[in-house]
Amino acid sequence: MHYLQIVLQDPSNQKCGGRKKTVSFSSMPSEKKISSASDCISFMQAGCELKKVRPNSRIYNRFFTLDTDLQALRWEPSKKDLEKAKLDISAIKEIRLGKNTETFRNNGLADQICEDCAFSILHGENYESLDLVANSADVANIWVSGLRYLVSRSKQPHDFMEGNQSTPRFMWLKTVFEAADIDGNGIMLEDTSVELIKQLNPTLKESKIRLKFKEIQKSKEKLTTRVTEEEFCEAFCELCTRPEVYFLLVQISKNKEYLDANDLMLFLEAEQGVTHITENMCLDIIRRYELSEEGRQKGFLAIDGFTQYLLSPECDIFDPEQKKVAQDMTQPLSHYYINASHNTYLIEDQFRGPADINGYVRALKMGCRSIELDVNDGSDNEPILCNRNNMTTHLSFRSVIEVINKFAFVASEYPLILCLGNHCSLAQQKVMVQQMRKVFGSKLYTEAPLPSESYLPSPEKLKRMIIVKGKKLPSDPDVLEGEVTDEDEEAEMSRRMSVDYNGEQKQIWLCRELSDLVSICKSVQYRDFELSMKSQNYWEICSFSETEASRIANEYPEDFVNYNKKFLSRVYPSAMRIDSSNLNPQDFWNCGCQIVAMNFQTPGPMMDLHTGWFLQNGGCGYVLRPSIMRDEVSYFSANTKGIVPGVSPLVLHIKIISGQNFPKPKGACAKGDVIDPYVCIEIHGIPADCSEQRTKTVQQNSDNPIFDETFEFQVNLPELAMIRFVVLDDDYIGDEFIGQYTIPFECLQPGYRHVPLRSFVGDIMEHVTLFVHIAITNRSGGGKPQKRSLSVRMGKKVREYTMLRNIGLKTIDDIFKIAVHPLREAIDMRENMQNTIVSVKELCGLPPIASLKQCLLTLSSRLITSDSTPSVSLVMKDNFPYLEPLGAIPDVQKKMLAAYDLVGNCDSVSCLCGEEVIWQGLFCGTLVSNLK
């Protein structure tokens, strides 16, 4: 087996300083190291205290040990004699990690038991369970890995004692060492060894590698700067083996030290949700990521190659389908959220910050599709852009539009909206028009809107077009100029704050030439929703201050959503945010507001949400809003506090496993290089979905802190939800920011994934990641095709049925009344199918988040006898493969077959059950092949 190094610390040595939120991670014996399979066995032989769980809701502390001859487990104290207080290894049928037996499910104290610390040993012909709880997830993993290793090698249990000298990993490292050992003396300089390990693992710090060599040499009472082959291999394995990846590899490889193509295929299908995977595709992955020549030739992936694969973009948490334009782009412009910038010309605060052309470059490169140009009169009849609180720096209007023209469609081909703040004289307005027509040319969209239409054109139709948003004169061609209301945001706030403000808006003059550049984004003043729905034209857009939009969102949430189904609305930050802080865009996205303008120059949580949201759909700057916010007949309120009508809630299961290479917080100096990290998981969305949970703190570990904690969140409107992972340093004075990553719910990939953390300013930090496991349950059809886990019960509760509301028109109400009974029947069939699948999972000893593939693999393994022959036969009935026993079978198998038969009975309605429809196909492809 591979080397595995885990430093296990005694919690009694941890000093928490009286702070409740700082919790010691590990409860293992001080300085106990696990570096191989034999060390797992040694740990078990030395014994440790485990909690023994009984069905009667009682829990006992018992000391468990493995016999020196590896034939039995024993525990004490016990009322039984020594020969009865034991379990023979030969009687063990299965080892389950987690609370996945009847004992755990029925124990009244089960909710107080950590899922990751629980494990069960099933033994005997009727699969009786010995249910145990360790003091930490690491201890549970050691017992589970060690027992599985013993059971899988019951015919030659002493193989592990042969050591690591002949493992593929050791042979590969020996080859690496010999290639670098130019003299062939079997020894090299420490500097050379350090450089060699850094080449193999660039994430390691040189100081840490040198310290490891000193530790190894000191343990051998050796003082030298030269390293032997054995010391090189030992140092590499201890430094580069991540325990959480090791335990995962052992689990999915069925206790081998490598993955073959079949192991990898099952992992990708059953755990990672990858569809249409083939053996050749798995062999290709092995060839690309396996580090040893032997592994590439023989087709196996050892621990180092597997670690590299898990860290690769192929295992990123972000769905690769969403890295390109994946949404329908043919709907009206008002049906999309649009990436928008506020005061784009600023790179500092909006109060006194200088104008800078790089503000436009940055925003356009980030996929921004709505930018602002605040234009004023300049000298020599040349319009300029400037911050009117800082007139010392300004930009020529011509230079700005030239930069816009250059970068307009670099990040996205979809339409760019120019929000024109016009404060120029008529003469300089005409200069602006001449320059825009010359620079933008045919890109300017000036087609007059058609009164016969009801909605704006689509982003697809407006590709590579530049749309001017601004004021417009009446359509009378004889009117060459005229007065329009000024909607200058900062000036409006200044007027409201002034003593002599009387509520009247300032009027400005507008020339016909500039008016004609405005077509489908004519700025108008919002009055009220009733007036807007009656008289507003679809090509007219209203701008709302943050304060006004917040008031409307609170007082008229349903009306705001309905208004935004047809019209564009733009929300801009309060001018009182003189530090250019950002509003929370989620508050206004929930109301359907398409253009929520952000201060791109100001990083922080709000900008994280904005940036994360627009990563989806290829980062094109347009995100299709949920159908419930687009359909004319749908009803949705932004203040929804529970389940959204017509939308099935989902359960998001997130396990935070570990972190990698966390940097010291920027500006932190009091604690040196030592950090105490913890992880916060934030859910952002409609009010019913907003939630936050956090892990325990891991003491003094930045390189590979192990968290091993699982969290669940109910998400009622997945299409509008985001997940933000935040890593912080637990500190006495104030927790300091380490990194974050924000991702739309719809872009999550299931399975074991690495999360690439971003710095405070939003840059990806090299090699800094979180290792997590993602599962999503309770999804029932709709949306994009799901490759995720199956529906599960949220708990026993009264079944909820879809209700039809009478509209008061008897003819229509009578027609739809007949649909009530079929709807109830459909819901009953769906729920029955989901409950049946849950029963099968429970009998297979799998958690609710398990996939169908995992369920079928477990089922097939149970139906194979000790002499490798099937205990059942396959019989096709009504196009479904039923199972019939071949002679007498244990009661536990009878229960499993009965549960499986129920699935067959439900199969006729599986088309109503979303992902359940794949049950039959998976069965034929998995169970049949395993029983042959």
N, C-alpha and C positions, 0 to 999 in steps of 0.2 A: 504494500500500500504506500501511498505518498506520505512524505513527511508532512506533518501538520503541527504548527506551533500555536498554542493558546496559552497565554499567561493568565492563570486563574487566581483571583485575589479574594482573600477572606474579608467579608464585609465589616468585621470587627476592627479592621485596620483602617477603615475609611472614616474620614472626618467630615461630617456634613455641616458643622458649624451651627446647628440648630435650625437650619433653613428647611422647611417642609418640602420645597420643590426640588431639592437636590437629593436624588435617590441613588444609592450604589447599585450598579448594574449586576455585578456578579456575586454569587455566594459560594464560590468554589474554594477549596483549600488553597492557602497561600503558595504561590510560585509553582503549583503543579503544572507540568507541561505535557501536552498531548502532541506527539510528533509522528505517530504511526498507528497502524491497526493494533499492533501489539501493545501500544500504550493505552488504547481504549480498553483492551482486555485487562491490562494491569490496573487501570483505574477501577474497573468493576471488581477485580479480585480484592483490591484494597477495601472496597466497599464504601458506601455513603448512605446517609439517611434519605429515605424517600417516604412520601405519604401514600398510604394504601387506602384506596377509596372503596367503600362497600355500598351495595344497593340501598341499604337502610339509612342513607344520609349520614353515615358516620365515617370519620376519617381517622386513621391511626398512623402514628409515626413508627416506622420500622427501619431497621438497619439491614440493607440488602448487600449480599456479596455473591461473587461467582466462585464456584469451587476451583481449586487449583488444577483439577483434571479437566476442567471446562465442560463438565457433564451436567451440572445443575446449578440453579439459583437457590439461595437460601435467605431466610430473613429471621430476625429476632428482635424483641422478644415475641414469643408465640405460645398460645395455650396448647398447641400441638407438640408432639415430640419432634425431635430434630429431623427424623426421617420423613415426617409429614409436612413440616414447614419448609418445603422445597418444591421446585419445579424443574423437571428434567428438560434439558435443552432439546432432546429428541422428541418431546411431546409438543413443542411450540409449533403452531401452524402459521402464525402471522404476528407481526409487530406493527402497531398503528401509532402514529404520532398525532396528538391532539385528542380532543374529547369526543371520540367517535365510537362509543359503545353504549349499550342500553344503561349500563351502570352510571356513566357520566350524564347521559341525557335525563335520567330519572332521579339523580341525586339532588337533593334540595340545596346543597351548597355549591353546586357546579358553577353557578354564576360568579362565585368568588375565586374560582380556579383559573389561572392563566392558560389559555389555549396552547401556547407554545411550550409550556412546562409539563403538559400532560402527555402520557403515553400508555398504551395498553398492550398486554401480552396475551394473545389468544392461544389456547392450548386444548388438546383433547379432540375427540371426534365431533363433539357438539360445540366446539369453539367457545369454551368457557373463557372468561376474561379475568386477568389480573390487572387491575387499573391503578396506575401509579402517578404521582405528581412529584417532579423534581424541584429543587430550589431555584433553578434557572433554566433557561432554554438550552444553554450549552450542555449542562449535565444531562438533560433529556436527550439531546442529540447524540451524546457519547453512548448512552445506554442503548438507544435505538440502533445506532450504527454498529455497535459491538455485537448486539444480539442478532441483528440481521446477518452480519458477517459469519457468526457462528452457525446459524441455522442454514445458510446457503452453502456452507462448507462442512456440514455435519459428517460427511464421509471421510474428510481429511482435515480435522479441526486444528492440526498443528502447523498448517502451511504458513500461517502468518509469522511463525517464529523464525522463518528463514531470513527475515530482515528485508532491507530495501536495496541491497546491492545489485539485484538482478531485475529490478523494475524497469519498465521502459523509460521512465523519467530519469532514473539514475544513469542508465546507459546513454541517454541523450546528453545529460550534463557532463558525463565523462568525455563524450566526443567533443563537446564545446571546449572543455578544459584542455584536452590534448591538442586541439587546433590552435589554441592560444599559447600553449607551452612550446615555444620555438625550440628550446634546447632539449626538450624531451626528457627532462629530469624528474617529472612528476611533481614539480614545485615551481611556484612563480611569486613574483613580488606582490606585496599586498596592494600596491597602487594599481598593478595590472588587473588583479582580481576584482578590485572595486570598480574599475572602469568596465570590466567585462559584465559584471552584474548590472551596472547601470545601463549598458547597451541592451541587455535582455529585459530590463524593467526600468524604463526612464522615470517612473514616478517616485522611485526610491531616492531618499536624500543620501548624499555621500557620507555624512556624519553618522547616519544610522547604520550604514553598511560597515564602516570602520569599527563602530562600537560592537557590532555583532561578531566580527573577527576577533576582537579583543576578548569578548566573553568566551568564545570557543577556545581560544588559546589559553586563557586563564584557567578554564576548567581542566585543561590538560597539563597545567603547570608548565606552560611553554611560553617563552618570551622571544619572539622573533617577528620580523616584518615580512616573512615569507609564508605562503599559504600552500598547503597540500591539496591534492585532488579531493580527498575525503572532506577536508575543512571547507573547501569551495562549495561542494555539493550540499553540505550541512547548512552552511550560511544561506545559500540560495533558497533552499526549501523552507527554512524557518522564516526568511524575510518575505518570500513571494507567495506562500500558500495562504490564501484567505480561507479561514475555517468555514464560513457560511457557504462558500462555493464548493469546498471539499465535501461537506455533508450533503449538498445537493447532488453532486456527481455520484457519490456512493449510493444515494437513494435511487436515482434514475437509471444507473447502470446495473442495478441488482447486485450491488456490493463488489463490482469489479473496480479496477483502478483506472478505467478508461471507458469511453462511450464508443460503441461501434455504430455503424450506419443505422441499424434497426433501433438502437437505444435513442439515437438522436432524432430519428423520425417520429417515434412515439412521444418524445419530449416536445417536439415542435407542434405536433398535432394536438396532443392531449392537454398540454400545459400552456403553450404559447399561442394557441389559437390560429396557427398557420394552416391554411387550406391548400389542397392539391400538391402536397409535398411528395417527392419521390425519393427513392434510394439514391439515384444519381445526384440529386440536388444536395442530399446529405453528404455524400462523398465529396462533392465540390466544396462544401463548407469545411470539411475536414482537411482537404488539400490546402485551403486558403489560410486556415488558422492554426493547424497543428504545427508545432515547432520542430518536432523530431522527424528526420527523414524516414525512420522506421514506421512511425505512425502514419505519415502520408502514404507510404507504399502499402501498408497493411490495412489502411482504412479505419484508424481509431483516433479518438480525440482524448488526450490526457489532460490532466488538471490545468496545465499552463495554457494549452491551446483553448480549452473550454473557457478559462477565465478571459482570454483575449476575445473570444467570440461573444461572450456576454457583455463585454465592454464596447463592442463594435457598434456602428450605426445600425446594424441589422437587428440589434436587441434594444434599440432606443425605445423609450416610453411613448414617443410621438408616432402616430400612425403614418406610415410612409405614403398612404393614399392621399393624406391631407397635405402633403408637401407639394402637391400640384393642384391645379384648379379642379375640384371634384364636385362642385355644386352646380345646380342649374343656374346659368347666367342669362337666361332669356326672360326672366320675370321683370316687372316694372322696377325702376330705380328705387322706388319707395319701399320695396320689399327687402332691402339690404341694409345692414349696418355698414357704415362707410368710415374708413380710417381717416381721422381729421385732426389737423393741427391748429392751435390757437397762437396768434402772434408769431407766425412762423419765422419772421425775420430776426427774432431774439434768440440769443444763446445764453442770456443771463436773466435776471429778474425783469418783470415787465414795468417796474416803476422807473428805474434809471438805467436799465441795461442798454448797451449799444446795439445798433442794428448790425447784423452780420450775414453775409451771403451764405455762409456755411449752414445757417439755420434751414435754408431751403434744400441744400444738398443733402443734409442729414435726414430731413423728413421724407424727401422723395425716395431716398435709398431704403428707407424703412417701410416703403409701401404706402405712404400717406397719399390719399386721393382727394383731400380737401385742404387747401392751404390759403393763407390770408395775405393780402397785399393792402397795406394801409398807406395810401398814396397822397402826397401833399405837393404843393407848388414848390419848385426849386428854382435856382437862379438860371439865367440864360434860357428860359422857357423849357427847362428840362425837369419833368416830374421826378420826385424822389420818394424813397421810403425811409422813414425814421421814427424813432420813439420820441413822441412830442414832450416827454419828460427829460429827454437827453438829446438835444439838438446838435451836439458836437459831432456826432457820427451819423452819416446817412449813406444810403445806397441809391444809385441812379436807377430809375425805373427800367431803363433799357437793359442794364446789366443783369437785373433780377430776372426779367422775362427771358433773357438769353440763357441763363442758367436753368430756369424752369424748362425751357424748350429742350435743353440738352439732357436733362435727367427725368423729364416727365414720364417716360415709359420704359425706364431701365428696369425697375422692380415690378412693374405691372403694365399690361396693355390696356387696362380698363380705364374709363373716363376720369379725367382730372378736373376737379371743380376749383375755380379761382374765386375766392370770396373777396370781392373788391370793396375796400373801404375808400370811397372817393371823397377827398377833401380839396380837390383842385378847382382852379378857375376854369371857365369854359375853354379858354385858349389852350391850357395845358391838358384838359380832357381830350381835346382833339389830337394833341401830340401822343397821348397814351394810345388812342385808337390806331393812329398811323403805325406806331411802333409794334403794337400787338398784331395787327394785320400783316406787317412785314415779317416779323419773327415767327409767328405761329402759322401763318398762311392758311392752308386748307384744313389744318387741325382744329381751327376755331369752329365750334358748333353754333351756327346762327340760324338754323332752320326754324321757321315759325311753328309753334305747336298747332296741332290740328284740333279745332273745337269738336270735331266728331269723335275724337278719342276720349277716353276716360282716365287713362293712366299714363305715366311717364314712359319713355322708351326704356329698353333694357340695357344693362351694361354691355351685353354682347353686341347690340346694335350700335352702341356708342364707343366701341373700341377705338383707342388712340385718338379720341376727341377731347378737346379742352373746352370746358363749359364755364362761362362767366356768370357768376351770381352777383346780382346788383339791382339797383333801382331801374325802373323803366317808365318812359313817358307814355301817355295815351297813344293809341294807334293812329291818330290823325296825322297824315304825312305832312300836312301844312305847318304843324307845330315843330319848329326846329330846335326849340329849347323850352325849358319850363322848370317850375319848382317841384321838388319832391321832398319827402320827409327824410331827415338825416338819421341814420341808425348807428351812428358811431358809438361803440360800446363804452369806451373810457369817458368820452365827453358826456354821455348820458348819465353815467354814475356821478361825474363831477357836478352836473347840473342838479341832480337829485340831492346832493350833499350841500349845495350852496343855499344861503339864506333866502335869496330872492327867487328860488325856483318855483314856478307857478304851474308845473305839470304840462306845459305846452312843449311840443317838439320843435326843434330847429328845422328850418326849411333851407335847402340848398338848390342851386341851379344845376341842371343836367342838360347836356347837349344831345341832339338826336343821334349823332354818330356813335356815342358811347352807349346810349339806350339800345341801339340796334344790335349791339354785340350780345345783349342779354336775351336769351330765348326761353329755355325751360327751367330756369332758376331765378325767377323774378322775385325780389324781396318785397314782402308785404308785412304790414303790422298785424299781429294777432289781437283779436278783440275777445271773442269767446267761441266755444266749440259749436254752439248752435248756429251762430252767424257763419262760421267757417264752413260747416257742412252744407249750408244752403248756397253760399255765394262764392266761396273760394274756388279758383280754377286749379286744376291738377298741376299746372306748371308753376304755381306760386309757392314760395317757401317762406316760413316764418322762423325768425331767430328768437330764442328765449334766453334770458339771463339765467344763470344757475339758480338764483333766488326765486325767480318767477316760475321756472320749470319745476323746482322742488314743491312750491305751493300747489301748482296744478296737479302734480303727481300724487300729492297727499289728498287733495280734495276731489279730484275727478280722475282716478286711475283708469277706469274702464273707458271713459271718453277719450282720454289721451291715447290709449292703445288703438281705439277705432279710428281716431283722426289720422294716426300715423300709418294706417293701412293704405291710405291713398296719397297723403301729402308728405313731403319731406319736411322735417323739422330739425333745426340746429340749436344745440345748447352750448353756451360758452361760459367759461369760469367767471366768477365774480371779479370785478375790478378791485374789490377790497383785498384780493389775494396779491398784495404788493410783492410778496416773495415768490410769486409765480407758482405757488403750490397748486396741486391738482384736485379737482372734484372727483368723486367716485363715479366712474362712468357706468357702473352696473346699475345704479339707481335709475338712470335714464334709459339704458338699454332695456330694462324691465318694462318700461312704458312704450317701447317700440321706437324711441327717438333714434334716427339713423345717424345723424352727424353730431357726435359729442366731441367737441374740440378740446384737445389736451395741450398743455405746455410741455412740449417734447424735451425742453432743456432741463426739466426738473425730474430727476429720478425719484423712485420711492414706490410704495405699495400700489398706489393708484396707477402709476405709469406701468408697473409690472402687469396689472390686470389688462390694461389697454394693449400692451405689446403682446402678451400671451394670447389674448383673444384673436388678434389679427394674424397670428402665425398660421391659422387654419386656412383652408381653401387656397393653398399655394402661396400664402402671403400676398395675395393680389389686392388687398385693401377693401374687398367686398365680401361680406359674410351674409348668407341668406338667413333671414329671421325665421323663427319657428313657425310652422304652418298655422298654429293657433293664433298667431299674431298677424297673419296675412289673409286668411280666409274671411270673406265677408260675413258668413253666417256663424262664425265661431265667436265664443265669448271668453274673454280673459281679463283679469284684473291684476295690475302690477302689485297689489297689496295682498295677493293670495297667501293665506297662512297655512294651507294644507295641500291636499291632493288637487291637481289641476284636472278639471273635467275633460274626459277624453284622452288623457295621457296616463299611461301606466307608470307608477313610480318604480325606480330602480334602487337596488342596494349596492353601494360601492364598498368593497372590502379592500383595504390597503394594509399591507404588512410592511412596516419600515424595518428592513433587515440590518443594514449596515451603512456606514459612510466611508468615503475614500478620500484621503489627502486633503482634509479640511485645512484651509490657511488660517493664520492668526487674523482676527478681525482688524480691519484697517484702523490704524491709529492707536491700537491697544498696545500698552507697554508695561503695565504694572505686573503682569503675571509671566512675562517672558514668552517662551514658546508654548507654554502649557495652556490648553483650552479644555473646557468641560462642555462638550456639545450636547444639544438636544434638538429635536425636530418638531416643528408645529405643522399641522395639516389644516389648511383653511379651505372651506367650501364657500364659494361665492355664487350667487344666483338670485332667484326670487326669495323673498323673506323666509319662506318655509324651508329653504335649502341652506341658508347661511348657518355655518357651524364651524367650530374649531376644536381640535384636540391636539395633545402633545405627548411625546414620549418621555420616559425618564431621562435623567441626565447621566451621561457616561463620563466618569471621572478621568481627567488627564489623558485623553486619547484623541489625537487628531488624525492619525494615519489610517486606522481601520476600526473605528468605534462600532461595537455590535449593539443594536437596539432590540431587535427581535420582538416587536410589539405590533399587534394587529388592531385595526380600527374599522368601524362600520359607520356608514353615513347613508341615510335615505335621501334620494334625490328625486324630487317630484317633477321637475322640468329639466331633464338632462340637456336638451338643446341649448339651454341658456345658462348652464352651470360651468364653473371653472374650479380647478383645484390648484392651490398654491402651496408648494412645499417651502418651508422657511427653516433654515438651520441657524441656530443662535448659540452664543457662548454664555453659559450660565455664570453670572458674576454677582458679587455682593452689591456693587454700586448700581449696575444696570446691565441687563442682558445685551450683548453686542451682536450685530449682524455679521454672519459669515457668508451666507449665500441663499439664493432662492430660485425657484423655477415655477412658472405658471403655465398651465395647459388647459385648453377647453376639454370638458368632459368627453365630448364626441371624438376627441383625438387620442384618447387613452388606448394603449395596447394592453391586452391581458397577459398574465404570466409574469415571469421573472424579468425585470427591466432595470436598466440604469437610467437615472435622472441626471442630466447634465446641469450643474448648478451655475447660476449667473451671479455676477458681482452686483454691488449696489447700483452701479450705473447701467447694468443690463448686459455686460459683456460675458460671453461664455468663458468660464475659468477652466484652463486645461487640466485634465485628469481629476477634476473635483466632481465627485458624483455621489448620489444616493443609490443604494441597491434596494429595490422594493419588489413586492409581489402584488399584482393587481388582479382582482376578479370582480365581475359585475353580474349580479343575479336579478331575477324577477323581470327580465325584459320579455315582453310578450308581443312579438311582431312589430311592424311599423318601422319607420326610419330606415337607415342603411342596413344591409345584411349583416347580421351579427355573427362573430366567430367566438362568442364568449360562452361562459358557463350558463347552466340552466336556471330556470325559475325555481324559487324556493318559497316556503311558507314564511311569512313574517311573524308568525305566531298565531295561536288559535283566537279567532275573532269572528264576529258575525260577517257573513259574506255580503259584500257590497254589490248592488246591481245598478246598471246604468238606468237612469230614469228619463222619461220623456216629459218635457214640460208643455202643458197646453198653451197655445197661443191665443185662444179665444175665438178662432174661426172654426165652427163646428165641423164643416166638411173636411178641412185639413186634419183637425184633431181626430176625427173618426177614422180617417185613412191610416194615420200613423199608430192608432191604438192597437191595431192587430200585430204590430211589430214588438210589443212588450214581451209577449210570451216567448217568441223565438230568441230575443235578446237574452232572457233569463236562461234559456236552455244552452245557448252558446257559452255564457259565462260559467254555468255549471260544468259543461264539458271541459272548458279550459282549466278550471280549478281542479276538477277531478284528475285530469291528466297530470297537472303540476304536482298534486299531492301524491299521486302514484309514483312519479319519478323520485320524489323526495324519499318515499318509503324504500324504494330500491337502493338509493344511495345509503340510507341509514343501515340497511341490512348488509350492504357491502362494506360498511365501516368507513364511509367517506363523508367529508364535511359537505355542507350545502353548496359550497363554491366549486365542488369538483365538476369536471366536464363529463359529458356522455362517454367520451373515449376512455377516460379513467375508470368510469363505472363498469363499462363492458370488459375492460382488461381484468379488473378485479373479479368480476362475475365468472369469466372464463377460467381464471386460475383456480377458483374454488371448485370448479366442476371437473378438475383433473385429479385422478386418484394418485396415491403414492407411487404406483408403478407406471405413471405417465399415460394412463388410458382415460378417455372421457367416461364420466359417470352418467351422461345423458346422451340422447340422440336428437338430431334435428329433424323436425317434421314440418313441412310447409302446409299451412292452413290459411286459406283466404289471403294468400300472398304475404303471409307473415310467418317467420321461422319460430315455431314453438319448440319447447324442450320437453322431452319425455324421459323419465328416469330409466336407467338400465339396471333394474333390481332395486334392492333396498338402499336408501340414502339417509344420512343423518337429518334430524329435525331442522337444523339450521339451513340445510340446502333445500328442504321442502318449503320453508318460508321464503327463501330467495326465489324459487321457481314460481311460487304462487304470486309473489309481487311482480315478477316478470310477466306472467300471464295477464295480469291486470293491464300492463302496458300494451300488450297485444290487443286486448279488448278496447283500449282507448285509441288504438291506431287509426281507426276510421275517422276520428275527429282531430287527428294531429295537425291537419292543415289549419286548424283554428289556434294552434298553440305555439306559433312562432318557431323557435329553434327545435322544439320537440319533433318536428317533421323529419329531422335527419336521423332519428333513432333507428329506423329500419335499415337505412343505408349503412350506418355505422355498424350495426349488428352484423350485417352480411359481410362487411369488410374486415371486421375485427374478431367477433366471437367465433364465427365459422372457421376462420383460418387458425384460431388458437385451439379449436377443438378437434381439428383434423389430425 
